[in-house]
Amino acid sequence: MADQDFEEIADNFAFLDEWEDRYRYVIELGKAMDPLPDALRVDATKVDGCASQVWIVPQVTGQGPQARMRFQGDSDAMIVRGLIAVLLALYDDKSAAEIDKIDAHSQLARLGLDQHLSAQRSNGLRAMIARIRGLAAQAMEAA
């Protein structure tokens, strides 16, 4: 679960001048996350479209647009694990309706990630966002 909120991460990014420092910070965010239990590392929680192994697991309380969503995630790549931590800071503990309204691409652009990730990593990030948004859409339809 996310330990920092997205605004705090954005503030820290603004403070760091060098991209190498920002990458290290993203990796540190990933290292700070609890590991995903092996029992949750299954095909049903795996994110398709990522070059690395990525799992995102929802925990939904309630149903419909007001369903609260918590997320756990993990990856076998440290930078990707850090990107998951950034996404969790953006999406964790929000309602399905709130998640549906978040413009992740513009939020991540504030960090400059869109300009500094490889095409492969950017595609993986889009796949993770699509998975989270898809889970929120499922929760809203469950009403």
Protein Blocks (a to p, Z undefined) as FASTA:
>chain_A
ZZbdfklmmmmmmmpmblklmmmmmmmmmmmpccddfklmcfklpcghiabdcdddddde
dedjklccddddddfbfklmmmmmmmmmmmgopafklmmmpcfklmmmmnommmmccfkl
mmmmmmmmmmmmmmmmmmmmmZZ
